[in-house]
Amino acid sequence: MLTPVVVSWALKLAKEYEIGEQPKGWYALQLKIADRLVFCKWRAVFGGRIKYLLSGGAGLKAEIANLFAAAGITILQGYGLTETSAAIAYNRGSFNRAGTVGVPIAGVEIAIADDGEILIRGPCVMAGYYKNPEATQQVIDADGWFHTGDLGEFTEDGFLKITGLKKSPFKLSTGKYVTPVPLESKLKQSSLVAKAIAVGAERKFCAMLIFPNLDALHEKLRPMSLNLATEELLKHPCVLSLYQALVDEANCHLPYWSTVKRFAIVNATLSIENGMLSPTGEVIRAKIVETFAKEIDALYVEEKTERKSDVRVRNIDEEPISEFPCPSVAPATCPVYARSLNHY
């Protein structure tokens, strides 16, 4: 019978493991002992003769790949799109590094554009979208490069690493795709919203960063005569209720995986000068995800855990606020036929 102490010790060892590096000395000896006591039981779950696990469809955290590799369970991750006839790079044999999607397959060219986008060229790339030459021209340039919409880079030893998304649709860790534009456009119809950015790539659910129009918000709250600093004002229950109503309305007609489960109101300005907007006014999502990483992480902290963030996170299923003399908030109406039948 394994004790929690032994299991914890083995896990700690596994977390120190790095694919591609040969364990040495005392650490190597400890791994062998941990294998006899703990890791062999992990492999037994898979039948005891497992050689590889294949991972695709969503990103795999490097620490998970390293942990399983330490236990003798090698996970091989690959990358590709339907338009590229599936995988164009993958980890295999000695060419395996955690946190990467491996090296290109034979006959495939991969390049990184100036803006970080991954470009692919080769016989595996589609001829084009069926009877849609305009869409085809948008993704395949004159030199035959297919523009993936994903951002990436090559490591020093030639492994492709996915670093983010250039295109707006993103994939949740559940494998479902979310198209953020309908959500964001609906919210931006309100004068209270300057910008709204849906987030959640490789996360369990879709969430939202809302950048308020402070002038419109102060005008809306004028009857309350709230004398609060901006940061405190954005955490006020009435303000949260105002924005929750907008999110509820935006969620209508969407499948359950695309709906916003949590949101945060962020006091910041997106501009060309700070690199968050392109010269044409388009949102640069990778920059926003990087800049507001703390705020995004706070959206995904488990409810039972104390949130260590200055940003007030709002769950959309929290009870409406009634004990405050808030401005009139029209409840969001969503016809029964438009409501998703599935929920987390």
VONUMI-797376 format. One record per residue (C-alpha): z, y, x. Coordinates in Angstrom, 3 decimals, padded with zeros to 6 digits. Layout:
! residues N
          z          y          x
          Z          Y          X
...
This chain:
! residues 344
          z          y          x
    000.000    000.000    000.000
   -001.101    003.306    001.465
    001.366    006.144    001.369
    000.359    009.744    000.531
    001.324    010.714    004.075
   -001.177    008.272    005.596
   -003.950    009.352    003.233
   -003.242    013.028    003.959
   -003.333    012.325    007.701
   -006.680    010.540    007.388
   -008.148    013.376    005.317
   -007.038    015.909    007.902
   -008.829    013.930    010.604
   -011.982    013.674    008.496
   -012.062    017.440    007.950
   -012.206    017.959    011.710
   -015.271    015.731    012.055
   -018.667    017.279    012.836
   -021.932    015.398    012.266
   -023.974    015.287    015.465
   -020.961    015.404    017.775
   -019.534    012.221    019.281
   -015.746    011.897    018.809
   -013.898    011.528    022.086
   -010.494    010.658    023.492
   -007.411    010.718    021.306
   -009.353    012.000    018.287
   -011.778    009.051    018.463
   -008.862    006.610    018.614
   -007.189    008.219    015.608
   -010.432    007.955    013.636
   -010.578    004.219    014.340
   -007.025    003.780    013.087
   -007.774    005.882    009.997
   -010.854    003.751    009.385
   -008.808    000.550    009.417
   -006.186    001.988    007.076
   -008.090    004.301    004.725
   -011.820    004.772    005.208
   -012.728    001.098    004.868
   -011.334    001.268    001.325
   -013.632    004.198    000.558
   -016.654    002.150    001.635
   -015.441   -000.779   -000.419
   -015.871    001.350   -003.544
   -019.612    001.371   -002.801
   -019.710   -002.368   -002.172
   -018.819   -002.349    001.518
   -022.371   -002.389    002.865
   -023.472    001.163    002.194
   -025.717    002.789    004.789
   -026.655    006.139    003.271
   -026.146    008.361    000.261
   -028.991    010.719   -000.659
   -028.255    014.215   -001.911
   -030.643    016.635   -003.581
   -031.080    018.928   -006.545
   -028.168    021.160   -005.570
   -026.543    022.337   -002.356
   -024.041    020.088   -000.575
   -021.157    021.780    001.205
   -021.018    021.070    004.927
   -017.349    020.081    004.779
   -018.105    017.371    002.223
   -020.920    015.921    004.330
   -018.694    015.915    007.424
   -015.754    014.361    005.597
   -017.771    011.436    004.244
   -019.528    010.949    007.583
   -016.140    010.591    009.280
   -015.441    007.762    006.849
   -018.662    005.992    007.749
   -020.520    007.157    004.643
   -023.532    009.134    005.779
   -024.969    011.594    003.272
   -028.569    012.681    003.861
   -029.614    015.924    002.210
   -033.186    017.063    001.625
   -035.079    020.027    000.224
   -038.245    020.510   -001.761
   -039.713    021.741   -005.018
   -041.934    020.274   -007.707
   -044.722    022.533   -006.396
   -044.426    020.925   -002.948
   -044.575    017.332   -004.196
   -040.819    017.070   -003.747
   -039.142    016.841   -000.328
   -040.646    018.760    002.585
   -037.576    018.487    004.842
   -034.642    016.113    005.025
   -031.918    014.814    007.305
   -032.453    011.386    008.816
   -031.223    009.267    011.706
   -030.050    011.373    014.612
   -031.659    014.415    012.960
   -028.739    015.054    010.645
   -026.570    018.157    010.545
   -024.036    019.170    007.918
   -024.882    022.326    006.010
   -028.634    021.900    006.558
   -031.498    020.198    004.723
   -032.872    018.615    007.869
   -036.152    019.043    009.695
   -039.684    019.264    008.240
   -041.658    016.127    007.474
   -044.892    015.400    009.332
   -047.842    017.574    008.296
   -045.748    020.318    006.718
   -045.448    023.848    008.080
   -042.354    025.888    007.265
   -042.002    029.573    008.085
   -039.385    032.215    007.373
   -040.788    035.509    006.063
   -039.509    038.885    007.235
   -037.255    039.098    004.173
   -035.851    035.606    004.794
   -037.903    033.752    002.178
   -038.888    030.157    002.963
   -042.671    029.678    003.074
   -044.354    026.263    002.973
   -047.898    025.226    003.830
   -049.443    021.769    003.941
   -051.302    019.066    001.998
   -048.248    018.467   -000.189
   -048.392    021.958   -001.730
   -049.879    022.039   -005.218
   -053.392    023.349   -005.830
   -052.000    025.667   -008.484
   -050.391    025.885   -011.905
   -052.514    024.281   -014.624
   -054.870    026.840   -016.183
   -052.690    029.703   -014.917
   -054.404    031.396   -011.956
   -052.237    034.526   -012.241
   -049.009    032.554   -011.791
   -050.623    030.639   -008.936
   -051.547    033.844   -007.086
   -047.971    035.041   -007.388
   -046.609    032.102   -005.378
   -049.476    031.082   -003.067
   -050.823    033.821   -000.818
   -054.278    034.211    000.735
   -053.230    032.233    003.830
   -052.116    029.242    001.771
   -048.383    029.818    002.126
   -046.316    028.807   -000.906
   -043.488    031.270   -001.523
   -040.464    029.223   -002.586
   -038.198    032.019   -003.799
   -035.411    030.538   -001.665
   -033.929    032.212    001.398
   -033.323    030.286    004.588
   -033.192    030.151    008.356
   -033.613    027.667    011.177
   -030.645    026.698    013.318
   -030.949    026.754    017.100
   -031.790    023.047    017.119
   -034.508    023.341    014.465
   -032.725    022.390    011.234
   -033.581    024.262    008.035
   -030.628    025.908    006.319
   -030.726    027.361    002.802
   -028.921    030.711    002.737
   -029.561    032.067   -000.744
   -032.008    032.882   -003.502
   -034.734    035.479   -003.654
   -035.941    034.444   -007.087
   -033.810    035.241   -010.097
   -033.398    031.761   -011.710
   -030.610    029.821   -010.026
   -029.224    026.326   -010.235
   -025.626    025.482   -011.082
   -023.765    022.716   -009.269
   -024.292    020.665   -012.445
   -028.056    020.716   -011.812
   -028.802    023.035   -014.741
   -030.937    026.142   -014.231
   -029.878    029.580   -015.424
   -032.352    032.390   -016.012
   -030.264    035.548   -015.608
   -032.802    038.125   -016.789
   -032.208    037.698   -020.573
   -028.443    038.005   -020.099
   -028.686    041.004   -017.800
   -031.281    042.780   -019.929
   -029.211    042.369   -023.065
   -026.113    043.838   -021.432
   -028.015    046.748   -019.911
   -029.107    047.808   -023.392
   -025.587    049.193   -023.786
   -024.875    052.673   -022.468
   -021.592    051.297   -021.116
   -023.403    049.152   -018.531
   -025.129    050.550   -015.441
   -025.985    047.145   -013.994
   -025.172    043.553   -014.877
   -025.674    040.722   -012.401
   -025.366    037.070   -013.392
   -023.966    034.819   -010.658
   -023.225    031.132   -010.306
   -025.691    029.530   -007.864
   -024.177    026.192   -006.803
   -021.138    026.906   -008.994
   -019.959    025.063   -012.103
   -020.795    027.775   -014.625
   -022.524    031.114   -015.069
   -020.453    034.283   -014.627
   -021.215    037.999   -014.602
   -020.500    041.073   -012.499
   -020.620    044.173   -014.696
   -021.025    047.569   -013.069
   -019.929    050.129   -015.685
   -021.424    053.473   -016.591
   -018.218    055.418   -016.129
   -019.422    058.567   -017.902
   -020.306    056.637   -021.049
   -017.069    054.646   -020.827
   -014.896    057.772   -020.581
   -016.719    059.237   -023.578
   -016.104    056.040   -025.561
   -012.405    056.111   -024.691
   -011.935    059.839   -025.264
   -009.963    059.318   -028.536
   -007.374    057.280   -026.627
   -006.630    060.051   -024.079
   -006.025    057.491   -021.357
   -004.837    059.176   -018.171
   -005.510    056.355   -015.746
   -007.184    056.021   -012.374
   -010.579    054.309   -012.564
   -009.382    051.012   -011.101
   -006.527    050.835   -013.613
   -008.771    051.919   -016.459
   -011.186    049.053   -015.810
   -008.309    046.576   -016.175
   -007.107    048.065   -019.475
   -007.190    045.583   -022.406
   -009.310    047.909   -024.529
   -011.944    048.199   -021.831
   -012.028    044.434   -021.381
   -012.476    044.024   -025.123
   -015.395    046.442   -025.162
   -017.239    044.522   -022.484
   -016.295    041.131   -023.877
   -018.051    042.059   -027.129
   -021.195    042.871   -025.132
   -021.041    039.567   -023.254
   -020.496    037.614   -026.477
   -023.592    039.219   -027.968
   -025.665    038.450   -024.861
   -024.574    034.798   -024.984
   -026.051    034.321   -028.449
   -029.151    032.079   -028.692
   -028.581    030.656   -025.205
   -027.895    027.000   -024.286
   -024.293    026.354   -023.321
   -024.960    026.095   -019.571
   -026.614    029.528   -019.501
   -023.829    031.396   -021.261
   -021.428    033.615   -019.314
   -018.008    031.966   -019.126
   -016.205    034.720   -017.201
   -016.928    038.268   -016.166
   -015.478    040.962   -013.949
   -015.909    044.727   -014.174
   -016.636    046.137   -010.722
   -016.403    049.820   -009.830
   -019.347    050.193   -007.461
   -022.783    051.762   -007.352
   -025.928    049.817   -006.517
   -028.506    051.891   -004.668
   -031.412    051.778   -002.246
   -029.227    053.457    000.378
   -026.614    050.686    000.403
   -029.289    047.991    000.440
   -028.567    046.556   -002.999
   -031.709    047.861   -004.669
   -035.282    047.659   -003.443
   -037.456    050.811   -003.275
   -038.852    049.773   -006.677
   -035.369    049.562   -008.173
   -035.125    045.758   -008.233
   -031.765    044.155   -007.569
   -031.454    042.448   -004.164
   -029.334    039.512   -005.277
   -028.597    038.054   -001.853
   -027.113    041.376   -000.705
   -025.005    041.697   -003.848
   -023.685    038.141   -003.531
   -022.745    038.859    000.081
   -021.144    042.247   -000.604
   -019.135    041.154   -003.626
   -018.199    037.677   -002.389
   -014.496    038.332   -003.021
   -015.101    039.383   -006.609
   -017.352    036.382   -007.239
   -014.851    033.946   -005.722
   -012.175    035.348   -008.047
   -014.329    034.377   -011.022
   -014.178    030.734   -010.007
   -010.509    030.373   -009.156
   -008.932    027.807   -011.460
   -007.016    029.309   -014.359
   -003.791    027.590   -013.322
   -003.953    029.206   -009.892
   -002.811    032.772   -009.351
   -005.811    034.990   -008.729
   -005.489    036.980   -005.530
   -007.951    039.723   -006.413
   -007.788    043.350   -007.449
   -010.554    042.702   -009.957
   -009.436    041.720   -013.447
   -011.315    038.576   -014.448
   -011.885    038.084   -018.139
   -012.429    034.686   -019.766
   -014.699    035.111   -022.762
   -012.594    032.702   -024.821
   -009.399    034.757   -024.456
   -007.884    035.949   -027.714
   -009.083    039.363   -028.942
   -006.747    042.226   -028.220
   -005.158    043.771   -031.301
   -001.869    045.349   -030.244
   -003.596    048.325   -028.597
   -005.132    051.280   -030.496
   -008.576    050.536   -029.097
   -011.817    052.208   -030.126
   -013.715    050.375   -032.812
   -015.324    047.281   -031.312
   -017.844    045.634   -033.583
   -017.435    041.870   -033.241
   -020.478    040.145   -031.836
   -022.300    038.219   -034.518
   -024.227    035.078   -033.669
   -025.785    033.024   -036.492
   -024.563    029.459   -036.723
   -028.072    028.124   -036.064
   -028.176    030.069   -032.783
   -024.920    028.765   -031.364
   -024.966    026.079   -028.739
   -023.565    022.752   -029.927
   -022.399    021.804   -026.439
   -019.475    023.298   -024.581
   -017.701    022.765   -021.258
